[in-house]
Amino acid sequence: MRYVLDTNICVYVLNHRPAAVREKFVQYQLGELAVSSVTVAELAYGAAQSTRSGTRERLETFLLELPFDEAAAWRYGTLRAHPHRLGQPVGPLDLQIAAHALSVGVTLVTNNEGKFRRVEGLTVENWFSG
């Protein structure tokens, strides 16, 4: 696995727009991309609010889901215990996603670069901006 996708990137891929994000997504093989179970929770919330048919089914077959495990939990605890290192606050779900990517040693793909770049040690890539 090389990348964990943030919620906004998943939405772009599922909606097939912008095209640049979808084009980047299809370059990777099965097993190179994953989503945190925290991201799945955010997507499930969006699906529950959606009036589109088939949203849940598309999500359930989307990508490899990484369970938020003990290593991710401990990394999250460390990050959250030292908010001064982050500068401006990072929301708890985003901080969990960042901790999860750090705990498995992969790059986080997001369109919220500014927020996630504050997390020390986290490698961030933005497929939206190229």
N, CA, C and O atoms as a GROMACS GRO file, in nm:
protein
  520
    1MET      N    1   0.085  -0.118   0.000
    1MET     CA    2   0.000   0.000   0.000
    1MET      C    3   0.089   0.124   0.000
    1MET      O    4   0.189   0.131   0.071
    2ARG      N    5   0.050   0.220  -0.082
    2ARG     CA    6   0.128   0.344  -0.094
    2ARG      C    7   0.054   0.467  -0.044
    2ARG      O    8   0.115   0.562   0.004
    3TYR      N    9  -0.079   0.465  -0.056
    3TYR     CA   10  -0.157   0.584  -0.025
    3TYR      C   11  -0.281   0.551   0.056
    3TYR      O   12  -0.342   0.445   0.041
    4VAL      N   13  -0.317   0.645   0.143
    4VAL     CA   14  -0.447   0.646   0.208
    4VAL      C   15  -0.518   0.771   0.155
    4VAL      O   16  -0.462   0.880   0.155
    5LEU      N   17  -0.641   0.753   0.109
    5LEU     CA   18  -0.717   0.864   0.051
    5LEU      C   19  -0.804   0.931   0.156
    5LEU      O   20  -0.875   0.865   0.231
    6ASP      N   21  -0.797   1.064   0.160
    6ASP     CA   22  -0.882   1.142   0.248
    6ASP      C   23  -1.024   1.145   0.190
    6ASP      O   24  -1.046   1.110   0.074
    7THR      N   25  -1.117   1.186   0.271
    7THR     CA   26  -1.258   1.185   0.233
    7THR      C   27  -1.285   1.265   0.106
    7THR      O   28  -1.357   1.218   0.018
    8ASN      N   29  -1.228   1.384   0.095
    8ASN     CA   30  -1.258   1.467  -0.022
    8ASN      C   31  -1.209   1.402  -0.151
    8ASN      O   32  -1.275   1.414  -0.255
    9ILE      N   33  -1.097   1.334  -0.148
    9ILE     CA   34  -1.047   1.266  -0.267
    9ILE      C   35  -1.139   1.150  -0.304
    9ILE      O   36  -1.165   1.127  -0.422
   10CYS      N   37  -1.188   1.078  -0.204
   10CYS     CA   38  -1.282   0.968  -0.231
   10CYS      C   39  -1.408   1.020  -0.300
   10CYS      O   40  -1.457   0.957  -0.394
   11VAL      N   41  -1.458   1.132  -0.254
   11VAL     CA   42  -1.578   1.191  -0.315
   11VAL      C   43  -1.550   1.229  -0.460
   11VAL      O   44  -1.633   1.203  -0.548
   12TYR      N   45  -1.434   1.290  -0.485
   12TYR     CA   46  -1.399   1.326  -0.623
   12TYR      C   47  -1.394   1.201  -0.712
   12TYR      O   48  -1.446   1.202  -0.823
   13VAL      N   49  -1.332   1.095  -0.662
   13VAL     CA   50  -1.319   0.972  -0.741
   13VAL      C   51  -1.456   0.911  -0.767
   13VAL      O   52  -1.487   0.872  -0.880
   14LEU      N   53  -1.538   0.903  -0.664
   14LEU     CA   54  -1.671   0.843  -0.678
   14LEU      C   55  -1.760   0.922  -0.773
   14LEU      O   56  -1.845   0.865  -0.842
   15ASN      N   57  -1.741   1.054  -0.776
   15ASN     CA   58  -1.822   1.140  -0.863
   15ASN      C   59  -1.760   1.160  -1.002
   15ASN      O   60  -1.818   1.227  -1.087
   16HIS      N   61  -1.641   1.102  -1.023
   16HIS     CA   62  -1.570   1.112  -1.152
   16HIS      C   63  -1.538   1.257  -1.189
   16HIS      O   64  -1.529   1.289  -1.307
   17ARG      N   65  -1.521   1.342  -1.090
   17ARG     CA   66  -1.480   1.480  -1.116
   17ARG      C   67  -1.415   1.540  -0.993
   17ARG      O   68  -1.459   1.512  -0.881
   18PRO      N   69  -1.315   1.618  -1.009
   18PRO     CA   70  -1.258   1.657  -1.138
   18PRO      C   71  -1.188   1.539  -1.205
   18PRO      O   72  -1.142   1.446  -1.139
   19ALA      N   73  -1.181   1.546  -1.334
   19ALA     CA   74  -1.126   1.436  -1.414
   19ALA      C   75  -0.981   1.406  -1.377
   19ALA      O   76  -0.940   1.290  -1.380
   20ALA      N   77  -0.904   1.507  -1.342
   20ALA     CA   78  -0.762   1.487  -1.309
   20ALA      C   79  -0.745   1.393  -1.190
   20ALA      O   80  -0.652   1.313  -1.187
   21VAL      N   81  -0.834   1.402  -1.092
   21VAL     CA   82  -0.826   1.314  -0.975
   21VAL      C   83  -0.859   1.171  -1.016
   21VAL      O   84  -0.788   1.078  -0.977
   22ARG      N   85  -0.963   1.153  -1.093
   22ARG     CA   86  -1.001   1.019  -1.138
   22ARG      C   87  -0.890   0.957  -1.225
   22ARG      O   88  -0.861   0.838  -1.213
   23GLU      N   89  -0.830   1.038  -1.311
   23GLU     CA   90  -0.721   0.989  -1.397
   23GLU      C   91  -0.602   0.942  -1.314
   23GLU      O   92  -0.541   0.840  -1.345
   24LYS      N   93  -0.570   1.015  -1.209
   24LYS     CA   94  -0.461   0.975  -1.120
   24LYS      C   95  -0.497   0.846  -1.047
   24LYS      O   96  -0.415   0.756  -1.034
   25PHE      N   97  -0.620   0.837  -1.000
   25PHE     CA   98  -0.669   0.721  -0.925
   25PHE      C   99  -0.654   0.592  -1.006
   25PHE      O  100  -0.609   0.490  -0.953
   26VAL      N  101  -0.693   0.595  -1.132
   26VAL     CA  102  -0.692   0.472  -1.213
   26VAL      C  103  -0.552   0.427  -1.252
   26VAL      O  104  -0.536   0.319  -1.309
   27GLN      N  105  -0.451   0.506  -1.223
   27GLN     CA  106  -0.313   0.467  -1.252
   27GLN      C  107  -0.261   0.362  -1.154
   27GLN      O  108  -0.159   0.297  -1.181
   28TYR      N  109  -0.329   0.344  -1.043
   28TYR     CA  110  -0.279   0.255  -0.938
   28TYR      C  111  -0.346   0.119  -0.941
   28TYR      O  112  -0.460   0.105  -0.985
   29GLN      N  113  -0.272   0.020  -0.894
   29GLN     CA  114  -0.320  -0.118  -0.889
   29GLN      C  115  -0.394  -0.143  -0.758
   29GLN      O  116  -0.379  -0.069  -0.660
   30LEU      N  117  -0.474  -0.247  -0.758
   30LEU     CA  118  -0.542  -0.292  -0.637
   30LEU      C  119  -0.436  -0.317  -0.530
   30LEU      O  120  -0.335  -0.382  -0.556
   31GLY      N  121  -0.459  -0.266  -0.412
   31GLY     CA  122  -0.364  -0.284  -0.303
   31GLY      C  123  -0.271  -0.167  -0.281
   31GLY      O  124  -0.206  -0.159  -0.177
   32GLU      N  125  -0.262  -0.076  -0.378
   32GLU     CA  126  -0.177   0.042  -0.362
   32GLU      C  127  -0.251   0.156  -0.292
   32GLU      O  128  -0.188   0.246  -0.237
   33LEU      N  129  -0.384   0.150  -0.294
   33LEU     CA  130  -0.467   0.256  -0.236
   33LEU      C  131  -0.557   0.197  -0.129
   33LEU      O  132  -0.603   0.083  -0.141
   34ALA      N  133  -0.583   0.275  -0.025
   34ALA     CA  134  -0.673   0.231   0.081
   34ALA      C  135  -0.741   0.353   0.141
   34ALA      O  136  -0.705   0.467   0.113
   35VAL      N  137  -0.840   0.326   0.225
   35VAL     CA  138  -0.906   0.431   0.302
   35VAL      C  139  -0.909   0.388   0.448
   35VAL      O  140  -0.923   0.270   0.480
   36SER      N  141  -0.896   0.486   0.535
   36SER     CA  142  -0.908   0.461   0.678
   36SER      C  143  -1.054   0.433   0.712
   36SER      O  144  -1.144   0.485   0.646
   37SER      N  145  -1.077   0.353   0.812
   37SER     CA  146  -1.215   0.331   0.857
   37SER      C  147  -1.277   0.461   0.906
   37SER      O  148  -1.399   0.475   0.907
   38VAL      N  149  -1.195   0.557   0.946
   38VAL     CA  150  -1.245   0.690   0.984
   38VAL      C  151  -1.302   0.760   0.860
   38VAL      O  152  -1.407   0.824   0.868
   39THR      N  153  -1.235   0.748   0.749
   39THR     CA  154  -1.285   0.803   0.623
   39THR      C  155  -1.414   0.734   0.582
   39THR      O  156  -1.508   0.799   0.535
   40VAL      N  157  -1.420   0.603   0.600
   40VAL     CA  158  -1.542   0.529   0.569
   40VAL      C  159  -1.658   0.583   0.652
   40VAL      O  160  -1.770   0.596   0.601
   41ALA      N  161  -1.633   0.614   0.779
   41ALA     CA  162  -1.738   0.671   0.865
   41ALA      C  163  -1.786   0.805   0.810
   41ALA      O  164  -1.906   0.832   0.809
   42GLU      N  165  -1.693   0.889   0.766
   42GLU     CA  166  -1.733   1.018   0.708
   42GLU      C  167  -1.812   0.998   0.579
   42GLU      O  168  -1.911   1.067   0.555
   43LEU      N  169  -1.769   0.904   0.496
   43LEU     CA  170  -1.842   0.875   0.372
   43LEU      C  171  -1.980   0.815   0.400
   43LEU      O  172  -2.076   0.846   0.330
   44ALA      N  173  -1.989   0.731   0.503
   44ALA     CA  174  -2.117   0.672   0.540
   44ALA      C  175  -2.215   0.780   0.585
   44ALA      O  176  -2.334   0.774   0.555
   45TYR      N  177  -2.164   0.878   0.658
   45TYR     CA  178  -2.247   0.991   0.699
   45TYR      C  179  -2.301   1.065   0.576
   45TYR      O  180  -2.420   1.096   0.569
   46GLY      N  181  -2.213   1.092   0.481
   46GLY     CA  182  -2.257   1.158   0.358
   46GLY      C  183  -2.357   1.074   0.280
   46GLY      O  184  -2.454   1.127   0.226
   47ALA      N  185  -2.334   0.943   0.275
   47ALA     CA  186  -2.426   0.853   0.203
   47ALA      C  187  -2.562   0.851   0.270
   47ALA      O  188  -2.664   0.845   0.202
   48ALA      N  189  -2.564   0.855   0.403
   48ALA     CA  190  -2.691   0.853   0.477
   48ALA      C  191  -2.773   0.978   0.447
   48ALA      O  192  -2.896   0.975   0.453
   49GLN      N  193  -2.706   1.087   0.417
   49GLN     CA  194  -2.774   1.212   0.385
   49GLN      C  195  -2.810   1.224   0.237
   49GLN      O  196  -2.891   1.309   0.198
   50SER      N  197  -2.752   1.139   0.155
   50SER     CA  198  -2.769   1.149   0.010
   50SER      C  199  -2.906   1.099  -0.034
   50SER      O  200  -2.962   1.006   0.023
   51THR      N  201  -2.956   1.163  -0.137
   51THR     CA  202  -3.081   1.117  -0.198
   51THR      C  203  -3.053   1.032  -0.322
   51THR      O  204  -3.146   0.979  -0.384
   52ARG      N  205  -2.926   1.020  -0.359
   52ARG     CA  206  -2.889   0.938  -0.476
   52ARG      C  207  -2.903   0.791  -0.444
   52ARG      O  208  -2.866   0.746  -0.335
   53SER      N  209  -2.956   0.716  -0.536
   53SER     CA  210  -2.966   0.572  -0.515
   53SER      C  211  -2.830   0.508  -0.545
   53SER      O  212  -2.757   0.553  -0.633
   54GLY      N  213  -2.799   0.404  -0.473
   54GLY     CA  214  -2.676   0.329  -0.496
   54GLY      C  215  -2.552   0.385  -0.431
   54GLY      O  216  -2.444   0.329  -0.449
   55THR      N  217  -2.564   0.494  -0.356
   55THR     CA  218  -2.446   0.555  -0.294
   55THR      C  219  -2.378   0.458  -0.198
   55THR      O  220  -2.256   0.442  -0.202
   56ARG      N  221  -2.456   0.395  -0.113
   56ARG     CA  222  -2.396   0.302  -0.016
   56ARG      C  223  -2.328   0.185  -0.088
   56ARG      O  224  -2.218   0.146  -0.049
   57GLU      N  225  -2.390   0.131  -0.188
   57GLU     CA  226  -2.334   0.018  -0.260
   57GLU      C  227  -2.201   0.055  -0.327
   57GLU      O  228  -2.107  -0.024  -0.327
   58ARG      N  229  -2.194   0.174  -0.384
   58ARG     CA  230  -2.069   0.219  -0.445
   58ARG      C  231  -1.958   0.229  -0.341
   58ARG      O  232  -1.844   0.194  -0.368
   59LEU      N  233  -1.992   0.277  -0.223
   59LEU     CA  234  -1.892   0.292  -0.117
   59LEU      C  235  -1.844   0.158  -0.065
   59LEU      O  236  -1.725   0.141  -0.036
   60GLU      N  237  -1.935   0.063  -0.054
   60GLU     CA  238  -1.899  -0.067   0.004
   60GLU      C  239  -1.803  -0.146  -0.085
   60GLU      O  240  -1.735  -0.236  -0.037
   61THR      N  241  -1.797  -0.114  -0.212
   61THR     CA  242  -1.708  -0.185  -0.303
   61THR      C  243  -1.594  -0.096  -0.352
   61THR      O  244  -1.526  -0.130  -0.449
   62PHE      N  245  -1.572   0.015  -0.286
   62PHE     CA  246  -1.482   0.118  -0.336
   62PHE      C  247  -1.334   0.081  -0.322
   62PHE      O  248  -1.264   0.071  -0.424
   63LEU      N  249  -1.284   0.062  -0.202
   63LEU     CA  250  -1.142   0.043  -0.178
   63LEU      C  251  -1.118  -0.044  -0.056
   63LEU      O  252  -1.209  -0.070   0.022
   64LEU      N  253  -0.995  -0.086  -0.041
   64LEU     CA  254  -0.953  -0.157   0.078
   64LEU      C  255  -0.971  -0.065   0.199
   64LEU      O  256  -0.923   0.048   0.198
   65GLU      N  257  -1.039  -0.114   0.300
   65GLU     CA  258  -1.060  -0.035   0.422
   65GLU      C  259  -0.960  -0.080   0.528
   65GLU      O  260  -0.950  -0.199   0.558
   66LEU      N  261  -0.888   0.017   0.584
   66LEU     CA  262  -0.795  -0.012   0.692
   66LEU      C  263  -0.864   0.013   0.825
   66LEU      O  264  -0.907   0.125   0.851
   67PRO      N  265  -0.875  -0.088   0.910
   67PRO     CA  266  -0.935  -0.067   1.042
   67PRO      C  267  -0.846   0.027   1.125
   67PRO      O  268  -0.723   0.016   1.122
   68PHE      N  269  -0.909   0.116   1.197
   68PHE     CA  270  -0.835   0.205   1.288
   68PHE      C  271  -0.792   0.120   1.407
   68PHE      O  272  -0.872   0.092   1.496
   69ASP      N  273  -0.666   0.080   1.406
   69ASP     CA  274  -0.617  -0.017   1.504
   69ASP      C  275  -0.546   0.050   1.622
   69ASP      O  276  -0.547   0.172   1.636
   70GLU      N  277  -0.487  -0.033   1.706
   70GLU     CA  278  -0.421   0.018   1.826
   70GLU      C  279  -0.304   0.110   1.794
   70GLU      O  280  -0.285   0.212   1.861
   71ALA      N  281  -0.226   0.077   1.692
   71ALA     CA  282  -0.113   0.162   1.653
   71ALA      C  283  -0.162   0.301   1.611
   71ALA      O  284  -0.102   0.402   1.647
   72ALA      N  285  -0.271   0.304   1.535
   72ALA     CA  286  -0.328   0.433   1.492
   72ALA      C  287  -0.382   0.509   1.612
   72ALA      O  288  -0.368   0.631   1.620
   73ALA      N  289  -0.444   0.438   1.705
   73ALA     CA  290  -0.500   0.502   1.824
   73ALA      C  291  -0.390   0.567   1.908
   73ALA      O  292  -0.406   0.679   1.956
   74TRP      N  293  -0.279   0.497   1.926
   74TRP     CA  294  -0.168   0.554   2.004
   74TRP      C  295  -0.105   0.672   1.933
   74TRP      O  296  -0.067   0.769   1.998
   75ARG      N  297  -0.094   0.665   1.801
   75ARG     CA  298  -0.039   0.778   1.727
   75ARG      C  299  -0.132   0.898   1.739
   75ARG      O  300  -0.086   1.011   1.756
   76TYR      N  301  -0.262   0.874   1.730
   76TYR     CA  302  -0.360   0.981   1.746
   76TYR      C  303  -0.348   1.044   1.885
   76TYR      O  304  -0.347   1.166   1.898
   77GLY      N  305  -0.338   0.961   1.987
   77GLY     CA  306  -0.326   1.012   2.124
   77GLY      C  307  -0.206   1.103   2.140
   77GLY      O  308  -0.215   1.208   2.205
   78THR      N  309  -0.095   1.064   2.082
   78THR     CA  310   0.027   1.146   2.089
   78THR      C  311   0.008   1.278   2.017
   78THR      O  312   0.045   1.383   2.070
   79LEU      N  313  -0.049   1.275   1.898
   79LEU     CA  314  -0.073   1.398   1.823
   79LEU      C  315  -0.170   1.491   1.897
   79LEU      O  316  -0.147   1.612   1.905
   80ARG      N  317  -0.275   1.434   1.949
   80ARG     CA  318  -0.378   1.515   2.016
   80ARG      C  319  -0.327   1.572   2.148
   80ARG      O  320  -0.371   1.679   2.190
   81ALA      N  321  -0.236   1.502   2.213
   81ALA     CA  322  -0.183   1.547   2.343
   81ALA      C  323  -0.090   1.667   2.328
   81ALA      O  324  -0.063   1.736   2.426
   82HIS      N  325  -0.043   1.692   2.208
   82HIS     CA  326   0.052   1.802   2.186
   82HIS      C  327   0.002   1.895   2.076
   82HIS      O  328   0.067   1.907   1.971
   83PRO      N  329  -0.112   1.960   2.098
   83PRO     CA  330  -0.171   2.043   1.991
   83PRO      C  331  -0.084   2.162   1.953
   83PRO      O  332  -0.093   2.212   1.841
   84HIS      N  333   0.001   2.207   2.045
   84HIS     CA  334   0.087   2.322   2.013
   84HIS      C  335   0.182   2.292   1.897
   84HIS      O  336   0.228   2.384   1.830
   85ARG      N  337   0.212   2.166   1.874
   85ARG     CA  338   0.299   2.128   1.763
   85ARG      C  339   0.229   2.143   1.628
   85ARG      O  340   0.295   2.150   1.524
   86LEU      N  341   0.097   2.148   1.630
   86LEU     CA  342   0.020   2.156   1.506
   86LEU      C  343  -0.006   2.300   1.463
   86LEU      O  344  -0.048   2.324   1.350
   87GLY      N  345   0.019   2.396   1.552
   87GLY     CA  346  -0.018   2.533   1.520
   87GLY      C  347  -0.168   2.546   1.535
   87GLY      O  348  -0.221   2.530   1.645
   88GLN      N  349  -0.237   2.576   1.426
   88GLN     CA  350  -0.382   2.584   1.429
   88GLN      C  351  -0.441   2.445   1.451
   88GLN      O  352  -0.382   2.345   1.409
   89PRO      N  353  -0.556   2.438   1.517
   89PRO     CA  354  -0.615   2.306   1.545
   89PRO      C  355  -0.650   2.228   1.419
   89PRO      O  356  -0.687   2.285   1.316
   90VAL      N  357  -0.637   2.098   1.430
   90VAL     CA  358  -0.683   2.005   1.326
   90VAL      C  359  -0.797   1.928   1.389
   90VAL      O  360  -0.783   1.877   1.501
   91GLY      N  361  -0.911   1.919   1.322
   91GLY     CA  362  -1.028   1.852   1.377
   91GLY      C  363  -0.999   1.708   1.415
   91GLY      O  364  -0.908   1.646   1.360
   92PRO      N  365  -1.076   1.653   1.510
   92PRO     CA  366  -1.048   1.518   1.560
   92PRO      C  367  -1.054   1.408   1.454
   92PRO      O  368  -0.972   1.316   1.457
   93LEU      N  369  -1.148   1.415   1.361
   93LEU     CA  370  -1.154   1.311   1.257
   93LEU      C  371  -1.037   1.323   1.161
   93LEU      O  372  -0.978   1.222   1.122
   94ASP      N  373  -1.003   1.445   1.122
   94ASP     CA  374  -0.887   1.464   1.035
   94ASP      C  375  -0.759   1.422   1.105
   94ASP      O  376  -0.670   1.364   1.042
   95LEU      N  377  -0.749   1.449   1.234
   95LEU     CA  378  -0.631   1.408   1.309
   95LEU      C  379  -0.623   1.256   1.318
   95LEU      O  380  -0.513   1.199   1.316
   96GLN      N  381  -0.737   1.189   1.329
   96GLN     CA  382  -0.738   1.042   1.329
   96GLN      C  383  -0.692   0.988   1.194
   96GLN      O  384  -0.617   0.891   1.188
   97ILE      N  385  -0.738   1.048   1.086
   97ILE     CA  386  -0.697   1.005   0.952
   97ILE      C  387  -0.546   1.025   0.935
   97ILE      O  388  -0.478   0.938   0.881
   98ALA      N  389  -0.495   1.139   0.980
   98ALA     CA  390  -0.351   1.165   0.973
   98ALA      C  391  -0.273   1.064   1.056
   98ALA      O  392  -0.172   1.010   1.010
   99ALA      N  393  -0.320   1.038   1.176
   99ALA     CA  394  -0.254   0.940   1.264
   99ALA      C  395  -0.253   0.802   1.201
   99ALA      O  396  -0.156   0.728   1.211
  100HIS      N  397  -0.363   0.767   1.135
  100HIS     CA  398  -0.373   0.637   1.070
  100HIS      C  399  -0.270   0.625   0.958
  100HIS      O  400  -0.201   0.523   0.948
  101ALA      N  401  -0.260   0.727   0.874
  101ALA     CA  402  -0.161   0.725   0.766
  101ALA      C  403  -0.019   0.715   0.823
  101ALA      O  404   0.063   0.640   0.771
  102LEU      N  405   0.008   0.790   0.928
  102LEU     CA  406   0.140   0.783   0.991
  102LEU      C  407   0.168   0.645   1.048
  102LEU      O  408   0.279   0.593   1.036
  103SER      N  409   0.068   0.585   1.109
  103SER     CA  410   0.089   0.456   1.176
  103SER      C  411   0.120   0.343   1.078
  103SER      O  412   0.184   0.244   1.114
  104VAL      N  413   0.074   0.356   0.954
  104VAL     CA  414   0.103   0.253   0.853
  104VAL      C  415   0.211   0.299   0.755
  104VAL      O  416   0.248   0.225   0.664
  105GLY      N  417   0.261   0.421   0.774
  105GLY     CA  418   0.374   0.469   0.696
  105GLY      C  419   0.347   0.497   0.549
  105GLY      O  420   0.429   0.466   0.463
  106VAL      N  421   0.230   0.555   0.521
  106VAL     CA  422   0.195   0.586   0.382
  106VAL      C  423   0.165   0.735   0.365
  106VAL      O  424   0.154   0.809   0.462
  107THR      N  425   0.153   0.776   0.241
  107THR     CA  426   0.119   0.913   0.205
  107THR      C  427  -0.031   0.932   0.212
  107THR      O  428  -0.108   0.845   0.171
  108LEU      N  429  -0.073   1.046   0.264
  108LEU     CA  430  -0.215   1.082   0.266
  108LEU      C  431  -0.245   1.169   0.145
  108LEU      O  432  -0.180   1.271   0.123
  109VAL      N  433  -0.342   1.128   0.066
  109VAL     CA  434  -0.386   1.206  -0.051
  109VAL      C  435  -0.507   1.287  -0.009
  109VAL      O  436  -0.608   1.230   0.035
  110THR      N  437  -0.498   1.419  -0.022
  110THR     CA  438  -0.605   1.508   0.024
  110THR      C  439  -0.606   1.636  -0.058
  110THR      O  440  -0.507   1.671  -0.123
  111ASN      N  441  -0.718   1.705  -0.056
  111ASN     CA  442  -0.727   1.838  -0.112
  111ASN      C  443  -0.722   1.943   0.000
  111ASN      O  444  -0.740   2.062  -0.025
  112ASN      N  445  -0.697   1.899   0.122
  112ASN     CA  446  -0.683   1.988   0.237
  112ASN      C  447  -0.537   1.991   0.282
  112ASN      O  448  -0.506   1.966   0.398
  113GLU      N  449  -0.449   2.022   0.189
  113GLU     CA  450  -0.306   2.020   0.217
  113GLU      C  451  -0.266   2.106   0.336
  113GLU      O  452  -0.190   2.062   0.422
  114GLY      N  453  -0.316   2.227   0.340
  114GLY     CA  454  -0.277   2.320   0.445
  114GLY      C  455  -0.299   2.264   0.584
  114GLY      O  456  -0.214   2.278   0.672
  115LYS      N  457  -0.413   2.202   0.603
  115LYS     CA  458  -0.447   2.145   0.733
  115LYS      C  459  -0.354   2.029   0.768
  115LYS      O  460  -0.301   2.023   0.879
  116PHE      N  461  -0.336   1.939   0.675
  116PHE     CA  462  -0.260   1.818   0.704
  116PHE      C  463  -0.110   1.839   0.705
  116PHE      O  464  -0.038   1.762   0.770
  117ARG      N  465  -0.060   1.939   0.637
  117ARG     CA  466   0.084   1.965   0.638
  117ARG      C  467   0.132   2.010   0.776
  117ARG      O  468   0.253   2.009   0.802
  118ARG      N  469   0.043   2.049   0.862
  118ARG     CA  470   0.080   2.088   0.999
  118ARG      C  471   0.113   1.966   1.085
  118ARG      O  472   0.170   1.982   1.193
  119VAL      N  473   0.078   1.848   1.040
  119VAL     CA  474   0.103   1.727   1.118
  119VAL      C  475   0.246   1.679   1.089
  119VAL      O  476   0.277   1.636   0.978
  120GLU      N  477   0.330   1.689   1.190
  120GLU     CA  478   0.471   1.656   1.175
  120GLU      C  479   0.491   1.511   1.130
  120GLU      O  480   0.434   1.418   1.187
  121GLY      N  481   0.573   1.495   1.027
  121GLY     CA  482   0.606   1.361   0.979
  121GLY      C  483   0.511   1.305   0.875
  121GLY      O  484   0.542   1.203   0.813
  122LEU      N  485   0.397   1.369   0.856
  122LEU     CA  486   0.298   1.319   0.760
  122LEU      C  487   0.333   1.364   0.619
  122LEU      O  488   0.356   1.483   0.595
  123THR      N  489   0.338   1.270   0.526
  123THR     CA  490   0.360   1.303   0.386
  123THR      C  491   0.223   1.321   0.320
  123THR      O  492   0.135   1.235   0.332
  124VAL      N  493   0.207   1.433   0.252
  124VAL     CA  494   0.078   1.470   0.193
  124VAL      C  495   0.095   1.491   0.042
  124VAL      O  496   0.195   1.548  -0.002
  125GLU      N  497  -0.003   1.446  -0.033
  125GLU     CA  498  -0.004   1.468  -0.178
  125GLU      C  499  -0.144   1.514  -0.217
  125GLU      O  500  -0.244   1.466  -0.164
  126ASN      N  501  -0.150   1.608  -0.312
  126ASN     CA  502  -0.278   1.661  -0.358
  126ASN      C  503  -0.297   1.628  -0.505
  126ASN      O  504  -0.230   1.686  -0.591
  127TRP      N  505  -0.387   1.535  -0.535
  127TRP     CA  506  -0.414   1.498  -0.673
  127TRP      C  507  -0.503   1.600  -0.742
  127TRP      O  508  -0.514   1.601  -0.864
  128PHE      N  509  -0.568   1.686  -0.665
  128PHE     CA  510  -0.656   1.788  -0.721
  128PHE      C  511  -0.574   1.896  -0.790
  128PHE      O  512  -0.608   1.941  -0.900
  129SER      N  513  -0.465   1.936  -0.725
  129SER     CA  514  -0.384   2.045  -0.781
  129SER      C  515  -0.272   1.994  -0.871
  129SER      O  516  -0.201   2.072  -0.934
  130GLY      N  517  -0.257   1.862  -0.877
  130GLY     CA  518  -0.153   1.805  -0.962
  130GLY      C  519  -0.030   1.790  -0.884
  130GLY      O  520   0.071   1.743  -0.936
   0.00000   0.00000   0.00000
